[in-house]
Amino acid sequence: MKFLRYLFSVLFLYVGFANAQFESPIKWSVSAKQIESDIYEINITAKIGSGYSIYSHDISPDIGPVPSTVEIKESGDYKKVGTLTFEGKKETYFDPIWETKVAKFKKEVTFKQKVKLLKDEATISGFYEAQACNDEMCYPPDGDDFELKLKKSATANSTSSTSDSSQLGQQIIVSEDIKPIATSDDNYQSDIVFNWDKANTTCVQADEADKSGIAWIFVLGFLGGLIALLTPCVFPMIPLTVSFFTKGGKDRKNGVRQAALYGISIILIYVLLGLSITLIFGADALNVMSTSVFFNLLFFVIFVIFALSFFGLFEITLPSSWANKTDQLSNKGGLLGIFFMAFTLALVSFSCTGPIIGSLLVQAATDVGPSFGIFKVKPIVGMLGFSVALALPFTLFALFPQWLKGLPKSGGWLSKVKVLLGLLELAFAFKFLSVVDLTQGWGILRWELFMGIWIVIFMIIGFYALGLFSKDKTPIAIRLFGAASILFALFMIKNTVTYQPVHILSGLAPTTHYNFFNKAVKEPYNTTDFNEALKIAKEQGKPILIDFSGYGCVNCREMEEKVWIKDDIKSLMGEYVIASLYVDDRTPLPKEEQYQSAVTGKLKNIKTIGNKWTDFEIRNFQKASQPYYVIVDKDLNILNTPIGYSDEDVFKTFLQCGLEEFKK
């Protein structure tokens, strides 16, 4: 389906450059050329790096690529004359990715728009944006606002067709490589300078590797592999493949050896997939995705598509030629033949395993976790767990072929498993929509509505698994799963009405204080502004716990709902002023508070509250991860070693140490 190709193409094109540290290959400049005494031509020039191009402004945004945009805003001080034109070489061709004709510019293009001044002086304001792409991937769209202050010439009232103004017809260079109105760092609070001299660096030895998170990703991967075994694409292959090894080999010992190599090949293939994901996306770039509005909306749509494919509306398949080619290679025999047998299984079963793998990789890749060089660990560990579960039965049944008699026969229950998986995918899709709702401040998918959706879905799962929607015989294991789903739904009902967190949904559901009806549920922080926290700390004589957080940060929610709620932790936190600074808050800063920061190695526009706290964290602590906890006093002395995601014991020691240092 063209729609599916569009979604996955956009995903892979964007992700490679999701990290903010990359500098766009587009250099912008804006100038104005006076044509008549009261008419100017606004020229917006994009100089495009070698090997890159930008899509034309006149292609339809509905076909897929992001068109270049140049917009002159409406005003009573001036009006546009004519339409937007351009100067540059435009190349038009058929693009196989988007399956339509597209147009691009290379090297340089200048967009031109004439304006007529209606007053003696006018400030022309507008916006420009374009997306630079090469043959492999694209940068995120790059653009900014601009303002030009122009005035009529001295001969504005002359009836002569030629003006005496010395500026007439000349190019007035307004800006090279545009900067916002506020110059670099003009509005940053330079009086906030933290002192590290008094920090006790010995009392907390926090392991920020998130070992528990890695173990959990392995468990999720393993469970995903077990579920994949129960799909119609994989389950019937078990007895056929095992029979081939036990009967087709020279002897049973050789057959077992081949089956073991087959299982190892499966593990190798999926671990290599995990490695490829980290190479394509980068070790740090995917963390940016977890709070990105674009990617969370994209993941919501992808998960819904996964669900629809499990419901049988269509199949997400790989080209059949791939499977045919690997099947031919599998006939070569030997170790290489066994490897390609496993590869063939991976390809032909993709319509069932693809959504499971995709869901797992999205969760692993957008979660906070350690990196090993250029490799992000969690996707690799997740694929290891998945592949071990998938490979295990092929090896075990080869060792103990008599166990095959105990396997249930293929039948309608396999299709029922796919529908149940589709319902689960649908439930998880709302996690990503919830992140968008929080970061954008829509206030729609609050606690009650989100939990209501999950309750309805799990009730449907329960009734369907129990066989209430069909007369087919349902295996006992699926019926037990259905009963468990109904019990889980009832448990969610209880916690929803009492506004108690469901720990298993930490990071998936919004927090309980984000609700419609019960404003008595308090936020887990005192303020979301550091200056306000500093004021409270001076008034109450308390230290400050800075909590760098994010609405879309899974580990932040887990800390709040699993660690912060413990009685001993809650008691210690009561001794602090808690400032939760959300790095993905999209609320615009007042224009006079916007500025440009160079702390990331590139001038970056600080336009939102989230931008401000991201810059604040990088500038003062050289960190860009969440959660990240820092304890300071009212004089901005850092009291001990800051930490990130941690377990209850480490976090408790961290808080105790901070209080001890504060009392000194």
C-alpha positions as CSV (number, residue, x, y, z in Angstrom):
1,M,0.0,0.0,0.0
2,K,1.3,3.5,-0.9
3,F,0.2,4.8,2.4
4,L,2.3,2.3,4.3
5,R,5.3,3.0,2.2
6,Y,4.8,6.7,2.8
7,L,4.7,6.3,6.6
8,F,7.8,4.1,6.8
9,S,9.7,6.1,4.3
10,V,9.1,9.3,6.3
11,L,10.1,7.5,9.5
12,F,13.5,6.4,8.2
13,L,14.2,9.6,6.3
14,Y,13.7,11.8,9.4
15,V,15.2,9.7,12.2
16,G,18.8,9.8,11.0
17,F,18.9,13.5,11.8
18,A,16.6,13.8,14.8
19,N,19.5,14.8,17.0
20,A,19.7,18.6,17.5
21,Q,23.5,18.5,17.3
22,F,23.5,18.2,13.5
23,E,23.7,21.4,11.5
24,S,21.3,21.9,8.6
25,P,23.1,22.2,5.2
26,I,20.8,25.2,4.3
27,K,22.2,28.7,4.8
28,W,19.5,31.4,4.7
29,S,19.7,35.1,3.9
30,V,17.1,37.8,3.5
31,S,17.4,41.0,1.5
32,A,15.1,43.7,0.1
33,K,15.4,45.4,-3.3
34,Q,13.6,48.7,-3.8
35,I,11.7,48.7,-7.1
36,E,9.7,51.9,-6.8
37,S,9.5,54.5,-4.1
38,D,6.9,52.4,-2.2
39,I,7.5,48.9,-3.7
40,Y,10.1,46.5,-2.5
41,E,11.0,43.0,-3.6
42,I,11.7,40.7,-0.7
43,N,14.4,38.1,-1.6
44,I,14.8,35.0,0.6
45,T,17.8,33.0,-0.5
46,A,18.6,29.4,0.4
47,K,22.1,28.2,-0.2
48,I,22.0,24.5,-0.2
49,G,25.0,22.3,0.7
50,S,26.7,20.1,-1.9
51,G,24.8,16.8,-2.5
52,Y,21.6,18.1,-1.0
53,S,18.4,19.5,-2.4
54,I,15.2,21.0,-1.2
55,Y,11.6,20.4,-2.4
56,S,10.0,23.1,-4.4
57,H,7.4,25.4,-2.8
58,D,4.7,24.6,-5.4
59,I,4.4,20.8,-4.8
60,S,1.4,19.5,-3.0
61,P,2.0,18.8,0.8
62,D,-0.4,15.9,0.5
63,I,1.9,13.7,-1.6
64,G,4.5,13.2,1.1
65,P,7.6,15.5,0.9
66,V,7.8,18.7,2.8
67,P,7.5,21.6,0.4
68,S,9.6,24.7,0.9
69,T,7.5,27.5,2.5
70,V,7.9,31.3,2.2
71,E,5.2,33.3,3.9
72,I,4.7,37.1,4.1
73,K,2.3,37.8,6.9
74,E,-0.7,40.1,6.4
75,S,-0.6,43.7,7.8
76,G,-2.3,47.0,7.4
77,D,1.1,48.7,6.8
78,Y,1.8,46.9,3.5
79,K,0.3,44.5,1.0
80,K,1.6,41.8,-1.2
81,V,1.9,42.6,-4.9
82,G,1.6,39.6,-7.2
83,T,2.5,36.0,-6.2
84,L,5.6,34.3,-4.9
85,T,8.2,33.7,-7.7
86,F,11.7,32.1,-7.6
87,E,15.1,32.4,-9.3
88,G,17.0,29.1,-9.6
89,K,17.1,25.9,-11.5
90,K,14.1,23.6,-10.7
91,E,14.4,19.9,-11.5
92,T,11.2,18.0,-12.0
93,Y,11.2,14.2,-12.1
94,F,9.2,11.1,-11.0
95,D,10.1,10.0,-7.5
96,P,9.6,6.2,-6.9
97,I,9.3,6.7,-3.1
98,W,6.3,9.1,-3.4
99,E,5.1,7.6,-6.6
100,T,4.5,11.0,-8.2
101,K,6.3,13.9,-9.9
102,V,8.2,16.1,-7.5
103,A,10.3,19.3,-8.0
104,K,13.6,20.2,-6.3
105,F,16.2,22.9,-6.1
106,K,19.9,22.3,-5.8
107,K,22.8,24.6,-4.8
108,E,20.8,27.9,-4.5
109,V,17.3,29.3,-5.0
110,T,15.9,32.8,-4.2
111,F,12.2,33.2,-3.5
112,K,10.9,36.6,-4.4
113,Q,7.8,38.5,-3.2
114,K,6.9,42.1,-4.0
115,V,5.2,44.2,-1.3
116,K,3.8,47.7,-1.5
117,L,4.2,50.0,1.6
118,L,1.0,51.7,2.6
119,K,2.7,53.9,5.2
120,D,6.0,55.8,5.2
121,E,7.6,53.0,7.3
122,A,6.6,49.4,7.7
123,T,8.0,46.3,9.3
124,I,7.6,43.3,6.9
125,S,7.3,40.0,8.9
126,G,7.3,36.5,7.6
127,F,8.5,33.0,7.8
128,Y,10.6,30.6,5.7
129,E,11.2,26.8,5.9
130,A,12.7,24.0,3.8
131,Q,13.8,20.4,4.2
132,A,17.3,19.4,2.9
133,C,17.6,15.9,1.6
134,N,20.3,13.8,-0.1
135,D,20.0,10.3,-1.7
136,E,19.9,8.6,1.7
137,M,18.0,10.7,4.2
138,C,16.6,14.1,5.1
139,Y,17.2,16.7,7.8
140,P,14.2,17.9,9.8
141,P,12.7,21.1,8.2
142,D,14.8,24.1,8.9
143,G,13.4,27.6,9.0
144,D,12.7,30.7,11.1
145,D,10.7,34.0,11.4
146,F,12.1,37.3,10.0
147,E,11.4,41.0,10.1
148,L,12.5,43.7,7.7
149,K,12.1,47.4,8.6
150,L,11.6,49.3,5.3
151,K,10.5,52.9,4.4
152,K,9.4,54.8,1.4
153,S,12.1,56.8,-0.5
154,A,12.3,60.6,-0.4
155,T,10.5,60.9,-3.7
156,A,7.6,58.7,-2.7
157,N,5.1,61.4,-3.7
158,S,6.8,62.2,-7.0
159,T,4.8,61.5,-10.1
160,S,7.9,60.7,-12.0
161,S,8.4,57.1,-13.0
162,T,12.1,57.4,-12.0
163,S,12.9,58.0,-8.3
164,D,15.9,60.1,-7.3
165,S,16.5,57.9,-4.3
166,S,20.1,56.5,-4.3
167,Q,18.7,53.3,-2.9
168,L,16.3,52.7,-5.8
169,G,17.1,49.4,-7.6
170,Q,19.9,48.5,-5.2
171,Q,19.9,45.3,-3.1
172,I,19.6,46.2,0.6
173,I,21.2,43.3,2.5
174,V,19.2,42.8,5.7
175,S,20.7,39.6,7.1
176,E,23.1,36.8,6.2
177,D,22.3,33.5,7.9
178,I,19.3,34.9,9.7
179,K,19.3,35.4,13.4
180,P,16.2,36.1,15.5
181,I,15.5,39.6,16.8
182,A,17.1,38.9,20.2
183,T,20.8,38.5,19.8
184,S,22.7,35.5,21.2
185,D,22.1,35.0,24.9
186,D,20.6,38.5,25.4
187,N,17.6,37.2,27.4
188,Y,19.4,34.3,29.2
189,Q,19.6,34.8,32.9
190,S,23.4,35.2,33.3
191,D,22.9,35.7,37.1
192,I,22.1,31.9,37.4
193,V,25.6,30.4,37.9
194,F,25.8,27.1,39.9
195,N,28.7,26.4,42.2
196,W,30.2,22.9,42.2
197,D,32.8,23.6,44.9
198,K,30.7,22.4,47.8
199,A,29.3,19.3,46.1
200,N,29.8,16.0,48.0
201,T,30.8,13.6,45.3
202,T,31.3,10.6,47.5
203,C,28.0,10.0,49.2
204,V,26.1,8.8,46.1
205,Q,27.5,6.2,43.7
206,A,24.6,6.0,41.3
207,D,24.7,3.5,38.5
208,E,23.0,5.3,35.6
209,A,23.2,2.3,33.2
210,D,19.6,1.4,34.0
211,K,20.3,-2.3,34.3
212,S,16.7,-3.0,35.4
213,G,15.4,-1.2,32.3
214,I,17.7,-3.3,30.1
215,A,16.5,-6.5,31.9
216,W,12.9,-5.4,31.3
217,I,13.5,-4.8,27.6
218,F,14.9,-8.3,27.4
219,V,11.8,-9.7,29.1
220,L,9.6,-7.7,26.8
221,G,11.5,-9.0,23.8
222,F,11.3,-12.6,25.1
223,L,7.6,-12.3,25.6
224,G,7.2,-10.8,22.2
225,G,9.1,-13.8,20.7
226,L,6.8,-16.2,22.5
227,I,3.7,-14.4,21.2
228,A,5.2,-14.4,17.7
229,L,5.4,-18.2,18.0
230,L,1.7,-18.4,18.4
231,T,0.9,-16.5,15.1
232,P,-0.3,-18.3,11.9
233,C,3.0,-17.4,10.1
234,V,5.3,-19.1,12.6
235,F,3.5,-21.8,14.6
236,P,2.9,-24.2,11.7
237,M,6.6,-23.9,10.7
238,I,7.8,-25.5,14.0
239,P,6.9,-29.2,13.3
240,L,7.8,-28.8,9.6
241,T,11.3,-27.3,10.3
242,V,12.1,-29.7,13.2
243,S,11.0,-32.7,11.1
244,F,13.3,-31.5,8.3
245,F,16.3,-31.5,10.7
246,T,15.6,-34.7,12.5
247,K,14.7,-36.7,9.4
248,G,16.7,-35.0,6.7
249,G,20.1,-35.2,8.4
250,K,22.5,-38.1,8.1
251,D,21.7,-39.0,11.7
252,R,19.9,-37.6,14.7
253,K,23.1,-36.1,16.1
254,N,23.7,-34.2,12.9
255,G,20.1,-33.1,12.8
256,V,20.2,-31.7,16.3
257,R,23.4,-29.9,15.4
258,Q,21.8,-28.4,12.4
259,A,18.7,-27.4,14.4
260,A,21.0,-25.7,16.9
261,L,22.7,-23.8,14.1
262,Y,19.3,-22.8,12.8
263,G,18.4,-21.4,16.2
264,I,21.7,-19.5,16.5
265,S,21.1,-18.1,13.0
266,I,17.7,-16.8,14.0
267,I,19.3,-15.1,17.0
268,L,22.0,-13.6,14.9
269,I,19.6,-12.3,12.3
270,Y,17.4,-10.4,14.8
271,V,20.4,-9.1,16.8
272,L,21.9,-7.7,13.6
273,L,18.5,-6.0,13.0
274,G,18.8,-4.4,16.4
275,L,22.4,-3.3,15.5
276,S,21.2,-1.9,12.2
277,I,18.5,0.2,14.0
278,T,21.1,1.8,16.2
279,L,23.4,2.5,13.2
280,I,20.6,4.1,11.2
281,F,19.2,6.1,14.0
282,G,22.3,6.8,16.1
283,A,23.0,6.2,19.8
284,D,21.4,9.4,21.0
285,A,19.1,10.6,18.2
286,L,16.2,8.3,19.2
287,N,15.9,9.8,22.7
288,V,14.9,13.0,20.9
289,M,12.0,11.1,19.3
290,S,10.4,10.2,22.7
291,T,9.2,13.8,23.1
292,S,8.8,14.8,19.5
293,V,5.2,15.6,18.5
294,F,5.9,14.5,14.9
295,F,7.3,11.1,15.8
296,N,4.7,10.4,18.5
297,L,1.9,11.2,16.1
298,L,3.7,9.0,13.5
299,F,4.0,6.1,16.0
300,F,0.4,6.4,16.9
301,V,-0.6,6.0,13.2
302,I,1.9,3.1,12.8
303,F,0.5,1.2,15.8
304,V,-3.0,1.7,14.5
305,I,-1.9,0.3,11.1
306,F,-0.2,-2.6,12.9
307,A,-3.6,-3.3,14.7
308,L,-5.5,-3.1,11.5
309,S,-3.1,-5.6,9.8
310,F,-3.7,-8.0,12.7
311,F,-7.4,-7.6,12.3
312,G,-7.0,-8.8,8.7
313,L,-7.8,-5.7,6.8
314,F,-4.4,-6.0,4.9
315,E,-1.0,-7.6,5.4
316,I,2.3,-5.8,5.9
317,T,4.6,-7.9,3.8
318,L,8.1,-7.7,2.4
319,P,8.7,-8.1,-1.4
320,S,8.2,-11.8,-2.3
321,S,11.4,-11.7,-4.4
322,W,13.4,-11.4,-1.1
323,A,12.0,-14.6,0.3
324,N,12.4,-16.4,-3.1
325,K,16.1,-15.3,-3.3
326,T,16.9,-16.4,0.3
327,D,15.0,-19.7,-0.3
328,Q,17.2,-20.4,-3.3
329,L,20.3,-19.7,-1.2
330,S,19.1,-22.0,1.6
331,N,19.4,-24.9,-0.8
332,K,23.2,-24.6,-1.0
333,G,23.5,-26.7,2.2
334,G,26.1,-26.4,4.9
335,L,26.2,-23.5,7.4
336,L,25.4,-20.9,4.8
337,G,22.3,-22.8,3.7
338,I,21.1,-23.1,7.3
339,F,21.6,-19.4,7.9
340,F,19.5,-18.6,4.8
341,M,16.8,-21.0,5.9
342,A,16.5,-18.9,9.1
343,F,16.5,-15.8,7.0
344,T,13.7,-17.1,4.9
345,L,11.7,-17.8,8.0
346,A,12.3,-14.2,9.1
347,L,11.1,-12.8,5.8
348,V,8.0,-15.0,5.2
349,S,6.8,-14.5,8.8
350,F,7.2,-10.8,8.6
351,S,3.4,-10.1,8.2
352,C,3.0,-11.6,11.7
353,T,6.3,-10.7,13.4
354,G,6.8,-7.3,11.8
355,P,4.2,-5.4,14.0
356,I,5.6,-7.1,17.2
357,I,9.2,-6.3,16.2
358,G,8.2,-2.7,15.3
359,S,6.4,-2.2,18.6
360,L,9.3,-3.5,20.5
361,L,11.9,-1.5,18.7
362,V,9.9,1.7,19.0
363,Q,9.6,1.2,22.8
364,A,13.3,0.2,23.2
365,A,14.7,2.9,20.9
366,T,12.8,5.8,22.3
367,D,13.4,4.8,25.9
368,V,16.2,6.3,28.0
369,G,19.1,3.8,28.1
370,P,22.8,3.4,27.8
371,S,24.9,3.3,24.7
372,F,28.0,1.4,23.7
373,G,29.9,3.6,21.4
374,I,27.6,4.3,18.4
375,F,25.2,1.5,19.4
376,K,22.2,2.0,21.6
377,V,21.9,-1.0,23.9
378,K,18.2,-1.5,24.4
379,P,17.2,-2.3,20.8
380,I,19.9,-4.9,20.6
381,V,18.9,-6.4,24.0
382,G,15.2,-6.4,22.9
383,M,16.0,-8.2,19.7
384,L,18.1,-10.7,21.6
385,G,15.2,-11.5,23.9
386,F,12.8,-11.8,20.9
387,S,15.1,-14.1,18.9
388,V,16.0,-16.3,21.8
389,A,12.3,-17.0,22.4
390,L,11.7,-17.5,18.7
391,A,14.7,-19.9,18.3
392,L,14.2,-21.9,21.5
393,P,11.4,-24.2,20.3
394,F,13.2,-25.2,17.1
395,T,16.2,-26.3,19.1
396,L,14.3,-27.9,21.9
397,F,12.0,-29.9,19.7
398,A,14.9,-31.1,17.7
399,L,16.5,-32.4,20.9
400,F,13.2,-33.9,22.1
401,P,11.1,-34.6,19.0
402,Q,8.6,-36.6,21.1
403,W,7.4,-33.2,22.5
404,L,5.9,-32.4,19.1
405,K,3.0,-34.7,19.9
406,G,2.0,-32.3,22.7
407,L,1.7,-29.3,20.4
408,P,-1.9,-28.2,19.6
409,K,-2.9,-28.5,16.0
410,S,-3.1,-25.4,13.8
411,G,-6.5,-24.0,13.5
412,G,-8.8,-21.0,14.0
413,W,-7.2,-20.2,17.4
414,L,-4.1,-18.9,15.6
415,S,-6.3,-16.2,13.9
416,K,-7.8,-15.4,17.2
417,V,-4.3,-14.7,18.6
418,K,-3.7,-12.2,15.7
419,V,-6.9,-10.3,16.6
420,L,-5.9,-10.2,20.3
421,L,-2.5,-8.8,19.3
422,G,-4.3,-6.2,17.2
423,L,-6.3,-5.1,20.2
424,L,-3.1,-4.8,22.3
425,E,-1.4,-2.8,19.5
426,L,-4.5,-0.5,19.5
427,A,-4.2,0.1,23.3
428,F,-0.5,0.9,23.1
429,A,-1.1,3.3,20.2
430,F,-2.8,5.7,22.7
431,K,0.4,6.0,24.7
432,F,1.9,8.0,21.8
433,L,-1.2,10.1,21.4
434,S,-1.1,10.8,25.1
435,V,2.4,12.2,24.8
436,V,1.3,14.6,22.0
437,D,-1.7,15.7,24.1
438,L,0.6,16.5,27.1
439,T,3.3,18.3,25.2
440,Q,0.9,20.3,23.1
441,G,-1.4,21.1,26.1
442,W,-4.6,20.0,24.4
443,G,-6.1,18.7,27.7
444,I,-8.1,16.0,25.8
445,L,-6.6,12.6,26.6
446,R,-6.5,13.1,30.4
447,W,-6.4,10.3,33.1
448,E,-10.1,9.4,33.0
449,L,-10.4,9.2,29.2
450,F,-7.1,7.3,28.6
451,M,-8.0,4.8,31.3
452,G,-11.5,4.5,29.9
453,I,-10.1,3.6,26.5
454,W,-7.8,0.9,28.0
455,I,-10.7,-0.5,30.1
456,V,-12.9,-0.9,27.0
457,I,-10.1,-2.5,25.0
458,F,-9.2,-5.0,27.7
459,M,-12.8,-5.8,28.3
460,I,-13.2,-6.6,24.5
461,I,-10.0,-8.6,24.7
462,G,-11.4,-10.6,27.6
463,F,-14.7,-11.3,26.0
464,Y,-13.2,-12.2,22.7
465,A,-10.6,-14.5,24.2
466,L,-13.3,-16.3,26.3
467,G,-15.1,-17.0,23.0
468,L,-18.2,-14.8,23.6
469,F,-18.0,-13.4,20.0
470,S,-17.7,-16.8,18.2
471,K,-18.7,-20.4,18.6
472,D,-15.2,-21.8,17.7
473,K,-13.5,-23.9,20.4
474,T,-11.0,-21.8,22.2
475,P,-7.8,-23.3,23.9
476,I,-7.7,-23.0,27.6
477,A,-4.6,-20.8,27.6
478,I,-6.4,-18.2,25.5
479,R,-9.5,-18.4,27.8
480,L,-7.2,-17.9,30.8
481,F,-5.7,-14.9,29.1
482,G,-9.2,-13.5,28.5
483,A,-10.1,-14.0,32.2
484,A,-6.9,-12.2,33.2
485,S,-7.7,-9.3,30.8
486,I,-11.2,-8.8,32.4
487,L,-9.6,-8.9,35.9
488,F,-7.1,-6.3,34.8
489,A,-9.9,-4.1,33.4
490,L,-11.7,-4.3,36.7
491,F,-8.5,-3.4,38.5
492,M,-8.1,-0.4,36.2
493,I,-11.7,0.7,36.9
494,K,-11.0,0.7,40.6
495,N,-7.8,2.7,40.2
496,T,-9.4,5.1,37.7
497,V,-12.2,6.1,40.1
498,T,-9.8,6.4,43.1
499,Y,-7.1,8.2,41.1
500,Q,-4.5,5.7,42.1
501,P,-1.6,5.1,39.6
502,V,-1.5,1.7,37.9
503,H,2.2,0.9,38.3
504,I,2.3,-1.5,35.3
505,L,1.2,1.4,33.2
506,S,3.9,3.8,34.4
507,G,5.1,5.7,31.4
508,L,2.1,4.6,29.3
509,A,-0.8,6.4,31.0
510,P,-0.8,10.1,31.9
511,T,-0.3,10.9,35.5
512,T,-3.3,11.0,37.9
513,H,-3.1,14.7,38.5
514,Y,-3.7,15.3,34.7
515,N,-7.4,14.7,35.0
516,F,-10.8,16.2,34.3
517,F,-12.8,15.9,37.6
518,N,-10.6,15.6,40.7
519,K,-8.4,18.7,41.2
520,A,-7.6,17.5,44.7
521,V,-5.0,15.2,43.2
522,K,-1.9,17.2,43.6
523,E,1.1,17.4,41.2
524,P,4.3,15.7,42.5
525,Y,6.1,19.1,42.3
526,N,5.9,22.5,43.8
527,T,6.6,24.5,40.6
528,T,7.6,24.1,37.0
529,D,9.7,27.2,37.0
530,F,13.2,27.4,38.5
531,N,13.0,31.1,39.5
532,E,9.8,30.4,41.4
533,A,11.5,27.4,43.1
534,L,14.4,29.7,44.1
535,K,11.9,32.2,45.6
536,I,10.1,29.5,47.6
537,A,13.4,28.1,48.8
538,K,14.5,31.4,50.2
539,E,11.1,31.9,51.9
540,Q,10.9,28.4,53.5
541,G,14.6,27.8,54.1
542,K,14.7,24.5,52.0
543,P,17.0,23.1,49.4
544,I,15.8,22.7,45.8
545,L,15.4,19.4,44.0
546,I,15.6,20.2,40.3
547,D,13.8,17.5,38.3
548,F,14.6,17.7,34.5
549,S,11.6,15.9,33.1
550,G,9.5,15.4,30.0
551,Y,5.8,14.8,29.3
552,G,6.8,12.0,27.0
553,C,9.6,10.6,29.3
554,V,8.7,7.0,30.2
555,N,11.4,6.7,32.9
556,C,10.3,10.0,34.5
557,R,6.8,8.6,35.0
558,E,8.2,5.4,36.4
559,M,10.3,7.3,38.9
560,E,7.3,9.4,40.0
561,E,4.8,6.5,40.2
562,K,7.1,3.7,41.6
563,V,9.8,5.5,43.6
564,W,8.4,9.0,44.6
565,I,5.3,7.5,46.1
566,K,7.1,5.3,48.6
567,D,6.4,6.6,52.1
568,D,10.1,7.1,53.1
569,I,10.9,8.8,49.8
570,K,7.8,11.0,50.0
571,S,8.8,12.1,53.5
572,L,12.3,13.0,52.4
573,M,11.0,14.9,49.3
574,G,8.8,16.9,51.6
575,E,12.0,18.6,52.9
576,Y,12.7,20.0,49.4
577,V,11.2,22.5,47.0
578,I,10.7,20.4,43.9
579,A,11.1,22.1,40.6
580,S,10.0,19.9,37.6
581,L,11.4,21.5,34.4
582,Y,9.7,20.0,31.4
583,V,12.0,20.0,28.4
584,D,9.2,19.2,25.9
585,D,6.8,21.9,27.0
586,R,5.7,23.5,23.7
587,T,4.2,26.7,25.4
588,P,5.7,29.7,23.5
589,L,7.9,32.1,25.5
590,P,6.9,35.7,25.4
591,K,8.7,37.3,22.4
592,E,10.8,39.5,24.7
593,E,12.1,36.4,26.5
594,Q,13.2,34.5,23.4
595,Y,16.8,34.3,22.6
596,Q,19.4,32.4,20.7
597,S,21.8,30.0,22.4
598,A,25.1,28.6,21.1
599,V,25.7,26.0,23.9
600,T,24.9,23.0,21.7
601,G,27.6,23.9,19.2
602,K,25.1,25.7,16.9
603,L,23.0,28.8,17.3
604,K,19.6,27.4,18.4
605,N,16.4,29.5,18.8
606,I,15.0,29.3,22.2
607,K,11.3,30.0,21.6
608,T,9.4,27.7,24.0
609,I,9.5,26.9,27.7
610,G,10.8,23.4,26.8
611,N,13.6,25.0,24.7
612,K,14.5,27.1,27.7
613,W,14.8,24.2,30.2
614,T,16.7,22.1,27.7
615,D,19.2,24.9,27.2
616,F,19.3,25.4,31.0
617,E,20.2,21.8,31.5
618,I,22.9,21.6,28.8
619,R,24.4,25.0,29.8
620,N,24.7,24.2,33.5
621,F,25.1,20.5,33.7
622,Q,26.2,19.3,30.3
623,K,23.3,16.9,30.1
624,A,20.4,16.5,27.8
625,S,18.7,13.4,29.3
626,Q,15.7,12.9,31.4
627,P,15.1,12.3,34.2
628,Y,18.0,14.1,35.7
629,Y,18.0,15.2,39.3
630,V,20.1,18.0,40.9
631,I,20.1,19.3,44.5
632,V,21.0,22.9,45.1
633,D,20.6,25.5,47.9
634,K,19.2,29.0,47.7
635,D,22.7,30.3,46.9
636,L,23.0,28.0,43.9
637,N,25.5,25.6,45.5
638,I,25.3,22.1,44.2
639,L,25.1,19.8,47.2
640,N,26.0,16.4,45.8
641,T,26.4,14.4,42.6
642,P,23.4,14.7,40.3
643,I,21.8,11.4,39.2
644,G,19.5,10.1,36.5
645,Y,17.1,7.2,36.5
646,S,17.7,5.0,39.5
647,D,16.2,2.6,41.9
648,E,14.6,3.4,45.3
649,D,17.7,2.8,47.4
650,V,20.0,5.0,45.2
651,F,17.4,7.8,45.1
652,K,16.8,7.6,48.8
653,T,20.6,7.9,49.5
654,F,20.7,10.8,47.0
655,L,18.0,12.7,48.9
656,Q,19.5,11.9,52.4
657,C,22.9,13.1,51.2
658,G,21.5,16.3,49.9
659,L,19.7,17.1,53.2
660,E,22.9,16.3,55.2
661,E,25.0,18.6,53.1
662,F,22.3,21.3,53.3
663,K,22.3,21.2,57.1
664,K,26.1,21.6,57.2
